[in-house]
Amino acid sequence: MNATIEMTWSRELHMGIEWLETDLRAVLGKARDTDSRLTDWVEEFYMLNQVGSAVVGDWLMAIRDEDLPDDDLIVDNPHLLYYLYKMGLGDCDNFRQAYNQWVKGWQMTTGYMMSNRLDHTGAMRVLLNVDPGTVAAQNAINYFLANYERFDDDALAVGIIALFEYDYFRYEAPR
């Protein structure tokens, strides 16, 4: 971890990160001994990746071998691919297969992308990161902007974050 940044953390944050690292090391050990899914912990490992935790490297090596296209968690929550992409797995064959199947494969001609969690916006966030500037990306944005009122608060928030990550100055609120 970055020692300069660590110095600014509260004692409680240090303790929380240490607890999570210990817990996730146990998850990795259990996954090696059983058939448990490493994708159950995507968001937790992403958080540790953001603070530079060493435990993430072992998880990244192990998850490269996961069958992402057939993983029920990815099928229901394709937005988890965003975190995998941000951690550097975009070049992994299993990632690309899952992305093509559960993000690009579900996009309708209207631009809409169905998913069980974070309907449209979770998959849109992945698409805007993996294939920015494509017709598919623009169709997804157009669908979101034309239909924003139909999304629940969680999906709406993710859609707004996706637009800001994609092009903040183009999609910022007018002043």
C-alpha positions as CSV (number, residue, x, y, z in Angstrom):
1,M,0.0,0.0,0.0
2,N,1.1,3.6,-0.5
3,A,2.7,4.7,2.8
4,T,2.1,8.4,2.2
5,I,-1.6,7.9,1.6
6,E,-1.8,5.4,4.5
7,M,-0.6,8.1,6.9
8,T,-3.8,10.0,6.3
9,W,-6.1,7.1,7.2
10,S,-7.9,6.9,10.5
11,R,-7.2,4.1,12.9
12,E,-10.6,2.6,12.2
13,L,-10.0,2.5,8.4
14,H,-6.7,0.7,9.0
15,M,-8.4,-1.8,11.2
16,G,-11.2,-2.3,8.6
17,I,-8.8,-2.9,5.8
18,E,-6.7,-5.3,7.9
19,W,-9.9,-7.2,8.8
20,L,-11.1,-7.4,5.2
21,E,-7.6,-8.5,4.0
22,T,-7.6,-11.3,6.6
23,D,-11.2,-12.3,5.6
24,L,-10.4,-12.3,1.9
25,R,-7.2,-14.3,2.4
26,A,-9.4,-17.0,4.0
27,V,-11.7,-16.8,1.0
28,L,-8.8,-17.4,-1.4
29,G,-7.6,-20.3,0.7
30,K,-11.1,-21.8,0.8
31,A,-11.5,-21.3,-3.0
32,R,-8.3,-23.3,-3.7
33,D,-9.7,-26.2,-1.6
34,T,-13.3,-26.1,-2.8
35,D,-15.4,-25.1,-5.8
36,S,-16.5,-21.7,-4.3
37,R,-16.9,-18.8,-6.6
38,L,-14.4,-16.0,-6.5
39,T,-16.9,-13.7,-8.2
40,D,-18.8,-13.4,-4.9
41,W,-16.2,-11.0,-3.7
42,V,-15.6,-8.8,-6.7
43,E,-16.6,-5.5,-5.0
44,E,-14.6,-6.2,-1.9
45,F,-11.4,-7.0,-3.9
46,Y,-12.0,-3.9,-6.0
47,M,-12.1,-1.8,-2.9
48,L,-8.8,-3.4,-1.7
49,N,-7.3,-2.8,-5.1
50,Q,-8.1,0.9,-4.8
51,V,-6.0,1.1,-1.6
52,G,-3.1,-1.0,-3.1
53,S,-3.6,-4.2,-1.0
54,A,-1.2,-7.1,-1.9
55,V,-4.0,-9.7,-1.5
56,V,-5.6,-8.5,-4.7
57,G,-2.8,-9.9,-6.9
58,D,-3.4,-13.5,-5.8
59,W,-7.2,-13.1,-6.4
60,L,-6.6,-11.6,-9.9
61,M,-4.4,-14.6,-10.8
62,A,-7.1,-17.0,-9.5
63,I,-10.1,-15.3,-11.1
64,R,-8.5,-15.4,-14.6
65,D,-9.4,-19.1,-14.6
66,E,-13.0,-18.6,-13.5
67,D,-15.8,-19.5,-16.0
68,L,-17.2,-15.9,-16.1
69,P,-19.6,-16.4,-19.0
70,D,-21.4,-19.2,-17.1
71,D,-21.2,-17.7,-13.7
72,D,-24.7,-17.1,-12.3
73,L,-23.5,-13.9,-10.5
74,I,-22.2,-12.4,-13.7
75,V,-25.4,-13.5,-15.6
76,D,-27.6,-11.6,-13.1
77,N,-25.1,-8.7,-12.4
78,P,-23.2,-7.9,-15.5
79,H,-22.2,-4.6,-13.9
80,L,-19.6,-6.6,-11.9
81,L,-17.6,-6.8,-15.1
82,Y,-16.9,-3.1,-14.6
83,Y,-14.8,-3.8,-11.5
84,L,-13.0,-6.7,-13.2
85,Y,-12.2,-4.4,-16.1
86,K,-10.9,-1.7,-13.9
87,M,-8.6,-4.2,-12.1
88,G,-7.0,-5.1,-15.4
89,L,-8.9,-8.2,-16.5
90,G,-10.1,-6.7,-19.8
91,D,-7.6,-8.7,-21.8
92,C,-8.7,-12.0,-20.2
93,D,-10.5,-14.4,-22.5
94,N,-13.1,-15.3,-19.9
95,F,-13.8,-11.6,-19.3
96,R,-14.2,-10.9,-23.1
97,Q,-16.6,-13.9,-23.4
98,A,-18.7,-12.8,-20.5
99,Y,-18.7,-9.2,-21.8
100,N,-19.7,-10.2,-25.3
101,Q,-22.4,-12.5,-24.0
102,W,-23.9,-10.5,-21.1
103,V,-23.4,-6.9,-22.1
104,K,-23.1,-6.6,-25.9
105,G,-25.2,-9.7,-26.5
106,W,-28.1,-8.3,-24.7
107,Q,-28.2,-4.9,-26.3
108,M,-31.4,-4.3,-28.3
109,T,-31.5,-2.1,-31.5
110,T,-33.0,0.6,-29.3
111,G,-29.8,0.7,-27.2
112,Y,-31.5,-0.9,-24.2
113,M,-29.5,-3.6,-22.3
114,M,-31.5,-5.9,-20.0
115,S,-30.0,-7.2,-16.7
116,N,-31.5,-8.4,-13.5
117,R,-29.7,-5.8,-11.3
118,L,-29.1,-2.2,-12.3
119,D,-31.2,-2.6,-15.4
120,H,-29.5,-1.1,-18.4
121,T,-27.2,1.3,-16.5
122,G,-24.9,-1.3,-15.0
123,A,-24.2,-2.9,-18.4
124,M,-24.0,0.6,-20.0
125,R,-21.2,1.5,-17.5
126,V,-19.3,-1.6,-18.6
127,L,-19.9,-0.9,-22.3
128,L,-18.7,2.8,-21.9
129,N,-15.5,1.7,-20.3
130,V,-14.7,-1.3,-22.5
131,D,-15.9,0.0,-25.9
132,P,-16.1,3.8,-25.7
133,G,-16.9,5.8,-28.8
134,T,-18.7,2.9,-30.5
135,V,-22.2,3.0,-32.0
136,A,-23.3,0.5,-29.3
137,A,-22.1,2.9,-26.6
138,Q,-23.9,5.9,-28.2
139,N,-27.1,3.9,-28.5
140,A,-26.9,2.9,-24.8
141,I,-26.4,6.6,-23.8
142,N,-29.2,7.7,-26.1
143,Y,-31.6,5.1,-24.6
144,F,-30.6,6.1,-21.0
145,L,-31.1,9.8,-21.7
146,A,-34.5,9.3,-23.5
147,N,-35.8,7.0,-20.7
148,Y,-34.1,8.1,-17.5
149,E,-37.4,8.5,-15.7
150,R,-38.2,4.8,-15.9
151,F,-35.1,3.8,-13.8
152,D,-35.1,3.3,-10.1
153,D,-32.8,5.4,-7.9
154,D,-30.0,2.9,-7.8
155,A,-29.9,2.4,-11.6
156,L,-30.3,6.1,-12.2
157,A,-27.3,6.9,-10.0
158,V,-25.2,4.3,-11.8
159,G,-26.3,5.7,-15.1
160,I,-25.3,9.3,-14.1
161,I,-21.9,8.0,-12.8
162,A,-21.4,6.1,-16.1
163,L,-22.0,9.3,-18.1
164,F,-19.7,11.4,-15.9
165,E,-16.9,8.7,-16.2
166,Y,-17.4,8.7,-19.9
167,D,-17.4,12.4,-20.6
168,Y,-18.0,14.6,-17.6
169,F,-18.0,17.9,-19.4
170,R,-20.5,16.8,-22.0
171,Y,-23.0,15.4,-19.4
172,E,-22.5,17.7,-16.4
173,A,-25.6,19.5,-15.2
174,P,-26.1,23.0,-16.8
175,R,-25.3,25.9,-14.4
